[in-house]
């Protein structure tokens, strides 16, 4: 439990209100008392608080200056409306704790950061406590460090800290890593900084973030496992960060930008590019047109079945419905290239499921992964397609300009939401 605070209006002695102070404070009216460590429902805060008529007073100051409204008025704490968030119950809440006055996107010296938090940087993941013993976390990232964070992707990828007892061994879920894992079930503020210069040392403040997911991944080049924490900025009504046009995500598995599906406005998909020097431009154009037509037919049918359809640079169709997410990899086939296209589609489908679903933090949704062909594949692949379905990969194709495919796949994708 944090410090007990009072919200109210300082008034003359005639306005004696009912408070929890014993005896009641004679210079306070319309007072409400809260635990500063917990979110407060905005509906329970007096409207006049927003106009500046109400102030927030620590209980200690009320008791110390009891009877002297002049001294009391000199000791209020300003309300931190920038920390308005949504609680798990979807009720608007107000966090009365504010640890700093830094602006997202601002570049600050080490001394300025130290003065704001009353503590200098000591390592990448820092677990700190404010004066009321409330926990918060500071994260520092450096582009030239051994970790290889990617703060340009969405969500951002932040690599956990090494095992200080065994630096060459796997990262373990204690200290900073454990705190980030635990933060998913807690309300601890997390402040993210990125180093931008060495001499003098300066950091850019990214903003307050939350952990949306994490993985414990094996690094082939390091022969050990490291934590990848996926972070997303929390919108607190702060100024937004405008990324440099020259800054591109360094992680080619970062999720792509969602947009409406417009097949005919896309560049030639990589999967439909010429695969040999003997392929003519005419054949390439035909394959591209077939691919576009297949995507359009699928999109129109899925929209009719209440799917919200999108595409990205790497994904033909990424659709959402209720708690489901559907990812479709489309390939044009002609009876002679079925084997090659099937192999290529499977690799891209698995990669895109990871990129567009796992990396977006959508692990709580039901994933439907599907191949879709421009025509029925050759009969020799029927057993393989059945095998894929038993292992979670659906298969659709176009027949007479309509969606067809394995009956179970068609029912699962075009039927009602489960």
Secondary structure, 3 states (H helix, E strand, C coil): CCCEEEEEEECCCCCCCCCCCCCCCCCEEEEEEEECCCCEEHHHCCHHHCCCCCEEEEHHHHHHCCCCHHHHHCCCECCCHHHEEECCCCCEEECCCCCCCCCCCCEEEHHHHHHHHCCCCCCCEEEEECCCCCEEEEEEEECCCCCCCECCCCCEEEECCCCCCCCCCCCCCCHHHHHHHHHHHCCCEEEEEEEEECCCCEEEEEEEEEEEEEEEEEECCCCEEEEEEEEEECCCCCCCCCCCCCCCCCCCCCCCCCECCCHHHCCCCHHHCCCCCCCCHHHHHHHHHHHHHHHHHHHHHHHHCCCEEEECCCCCEEEEECCEEEEEEEECCCCCCHHHHHHHHHHHHHHHHHHHHHCCCCCCCEEEEEEEECCCCCHHHHHHHHHHHHCCEEEEEEECCEEEECHHHHHHHHCCCC
